[in-house]
Amino acid sequence: MPKSPLPIRRATPCFVSLSYLNKPLYIPHRSRHVHAQSWTPFAGTIKPDWHASAAAKGFRVHSRIRDRLHLALECRICGSLTAHKLYTLRTANPACGGCQERARAAKAQAAGLTFLHRDPEDRHYAYYRARCGHTVRRSFELIERVMRGEVEIRCEDCLQQRDAEDARKQGWTLLSDDPAGNDHYRLYQHSCGHQQRVARVNMQWGQVDCAQCGSSWTARKSFLYLVRITWPEQGLSVIKLGYSANPAKRFRHQLGLDTSVQIDVLRTIALPTGHIACVLETQTHADLRKRFPDAVIPTADYAGLINVVTEIYHPDLTDYIQARLDQIARDHPQT
């Protein structure tokens, strides 16, 4: 089934309301585990140098609070109260919780969102309400980029609903995100019961056929092939892995190889559908590029000699690819 709406983690309040104060007391992120009843007045004098330090940094010392190490500082800009350690006042520039909260709300509004609260588990993230009414979790850095017009906010719930509706129109049911982790794909189930990975854009435009009951190449028998291609005049020899419903036609006609080119078929494996062949070929190429990037032949080396621009490798990979094909043949035995 499609994933459920975003779970909202319980947020620790960024301020507490205390009877002896006439306004909320903002609490720094690292101190929000402290119970609200602990932020009580603390008897003791306020030294003149504390007042001077607070004034120089945009605050007024309102009172001592919790223990001998904490103060309630009143912001001279917005009037909010924020709890801070005395050490912070002496050695750093205290932040006003009220100003921070207003700044986050203003930035969210500029990005077309409503700020709800910070993520209690990650200080770089917060929860927002999008225009559609759904809740989204985004980083503060992303909100800045949205404000600059560099990116847009995408609601996962709305996207999921659109994907499900697109699938329904084509006779499919959306099951989940792509098991392979590709954000451009989803896992769907056809009305016949067959489950299949399909590109979202293909489902939107109806460019999809069931690999089990369909009539296109995706449902017809296909082959994985491995060939060695040699251009004697150029002194170039490479290997190519691919798939085709008709490998013999693929080698000469579709690849545009001259009759002088030597083609040695090293392996072919029959597979039940073109869809399965395509998936296995794509996975194998991804593995080869990741494991053996130096064995990928640069396109410039065979430009104009063959009608492809990728999937050409150094012959040294022959044994490795054969081993991969052995495994594929064991996993998909011919019946």
N, C-alpha and C positions, 0 to 999 in steps of 0.2 A: 504494500500500500504506500501511497505518497507520504512523505514525512509530515508529521504534525506541525502545527504552528509553533513559532519560536517560543520556547519556555523562558519565562522571565525569572531570573534569579531574584530572591528576596533581597531587597536593598536595605542596607543600614542607613537610617536617616542621617542627613548631613548636618542637622541641627537638632537641638533639644529645646523644649519649652519649659522654663522653670518659673515657679510662682514668684520668686523674689526679683525676677528681671521683667522689664516691661517689653521685651522683644526677644526673638529667638537667639540662641547662642549657637553659632556655627562651630562644628568640631572638625579638626584636621582629620584627613583620611586614616592616618595611622592610629588615631585614638578613638575611633568609632566603636571599638569593642568595649569601651568603658561604659558601664551602666549609667543611665541618665541621672540617677539619684546621687551619683558620685560627684557631680559638678555643683557642689554646694559652696557657699561662701567660706573663705579661709581668713581667720583673724590674723591681722598683722599690718604693719605699716607699709606704705608704698614709698620707696626712696626717691628723692628728687632726680637722681640720674636716670631712673626708669622713666619718669615723665619726660625728661629731655630726649631720651632715646626714642620713645614712642612718637613724640611730636616730630622728630627729624625724619621718621619713617612713615608719616601720614596717619598716625593713630593717637588715641588718648587712652591712658590706662584707666579703665572703668573700675576694676576691682581685682582683688586676689581671689582665686577660685581653686577648688579641689584640694590643693595642698600647697606647700611653700614654694613649689617649683612652677606653678601655673598662674597665668593672668588672663583676664578678660579684656581684650583690646577693642576699642570702639573706632571704627573707620571714620576718618574726617570727611570722606567723599560721600558715602552712602549711609553712614550711621549704624551699620550692622555691627554686632558683637561677634568676635571670634576668639576661641580659646587657644592660647599659645603657651609654650614653655617660656619661662624667663630667659633660658639659654638662647632660644630662637630670637627673642627681642634684642639680646645683647650682641649676637654674632651674625645675624642674617637679616633679611628683609621679610618680615611676616606677610603672609597673604591674607587678604580679606575674603572670608567665605562668602559673604553676600555679593561682593563684586564678581567673584568667580562664577557664582551661580547665575547672575544676571548676564555675564558675558557668554556663558554656555547657551543660555536661552536665546540670546540675541543672534548668535551664530547659527543656532538650529533654525530659527525663524528665517534667516537669510538664505538658508539652504532648503527651505520649504518643509521643515520638520518642526515638531514640538518636542522640546527637551523634557524627558521624564525623570531620569536619575542616572548617576554613574553606575557602571558595572562594579559591584562590590568585590569581584574577583580579579579584575584587571583595570588598573588606574588609567590605562590608555583608551578605554572604551566606555560607551554610555548607551542607554536605551532611549529611543526616540519614537514618537508616533508620526507615521507618514500621512500624507494627505488622504490616502485611501482608508485610513483608520487602523491599519495594522501596525504592530510594533516591530521595529527593526533595531538591531544592535550594530553600531558602527564606531569606528575609531575617531578620535578627535581630529587626527590628521586627515582622514577622508572628508570630514565635514569642512575643513579648510579648503580642500581641493574642490568640493562642490560649490562653495562660495565663490571661488575663482572661475567657475565655469569649466573646469577641466574634466569633470566626470559628472554623472548623474546618479541619483539614488535609485536602486532597483529593489522593489519589495519582493522577497522570496515567496510570500504567500500568494500575491497576485500573479507572479510568474507561474507558480504551480497550478493555479486555477486556469490560466490561459493554456498551459500545456495540456491539462486534462481535457479542456474543451476542444482544443485542436485535435487531440487523439479521438475523442468521441465522434467528431464529425467524419473522421476517416475510418470508423469501424474498429478503433483500437481503444484500449484502456491503459492509462498511465499507471505504472506500478511503482517506480522509484527513480531516484537519480541513477546515473550511469554507474554500474558496478565497477567499471574501470577508472572512474574518477574524472572523466572528461565532462566539463560543464556544458559542452555543446551537444551532448547526447543524453538520452533518457532510456530507461527500460520500459517497454510497452508489452501488452498482451493483445494479440489479435482475437477476433471473434471466434476463430476456430480453436483457440486455446494456446496457440504457439506464442512463446515469449521471445522478444527480439530487441536488440539495441538499435535505435534509430536516431539520426541527427534531428534535433528539434526543428531546424529550418525545413527539412524534408517532410516532416510530419505536418508542419504548418501549410505547406503548399501541396500536400497530397502526393508527393513524389516518393511513395513508399509501397513496397509490395511484400506480402507475407512470404517468408522463405520456406514455408511448409505447404501452403495451399495456393500460392500465387502462380502466375503464368509467365513472369518475366525471368531474366537471367538469375535473379536471386534465388529462385526456387528450383532451377535446373541444375543438373549434375555439372560439376566443374573440376578443374585440376590445379594443383600447385605444381610448378615446374622449376627446375634448376638447369640452366644451360651454360655452357662455356662458348663465348663468341670470340672469334679470332679474325682480325683484319691483317692478312699477311703483308700487304704493301706498307701498312703503317707500323707493323711490328707490335701491335697492341692485342693483348688477350685479357678478357675480363670474364666474370661470371655474373649472371642475372637470375634473380629469384622473382617469380611472379605467379599470377593465376590467370586461367583462361578456360572458357568452355570448349575451345578448340585450339590447343597449343600449336599444332602444326601450322594452322593458318596464322596464328599470332606471330610465330617466329619470322616468317618471310613477309607476309602481306602487311600486317599491322605495324610491325616494327620497322618496315622500310629498309630491310637489309639487302644489299646487293648480292647477286648470285656468286660473286667471288669470295664472299665472307664465309668462313667455316663455322658451322653450328654443330656443337656436340651436345646432345641431350643427355644430361647426367642423371636426371631423376624426374619422374612424374608421379603424383599421388592423386588418385581419384577421391573426390569428396562429394557428399550427397547434394549439396546446394552451393550456388555461387556466393550466398551470404556467408556461409561458414568459411569458404575459401578466402573471401575478402578479409574477414576478421582475422584469420590465422596469418595471412600474409602481412597485414598491417602490424600485428603484434611482433612477428619475426623481424620485420624491418626496424621497428622501434628498438628491439633488443640489439640488433647488429650495430645500429648507429650509436647506441649508448656504450656498448662494450668495445667496439672496434672502430672508433671514429677515423683512425688513420687508414683503415682499409676501404673507406668509401672513396671511389674514384671521382675526382673533380669533373664536373660537367664539361669544362673546357677541353678535357682530354679526348672526349668522344663527340664533341659538338659536330653536327652535320653527318655523323656516321650511323645514327640510330634515332628512332622517333621517341626517345624518352629523355628525361632530364634528371632522373633519380634512379635508385635501386640498382646501381651498378657497383660491383665490388671487386677487390683484388682476388685473384685465384687462390691466394693463401687461406681464404675463408672457406674453401670447398669442404674440408672435413668437418668443420664446425657446423656448417649449414646442413650437411648430410645427416649429422647427428640429430639436429633439430627436426629434420624431416622424418627420421626414424621414429622419434617420439610422437610426432603428429600422426604417423601411420598407425602406431600402436593405440593412440587415443581415438582414432576414427577408422576402425577396421572396415574393409569393404564387405558388403553382404551380398 
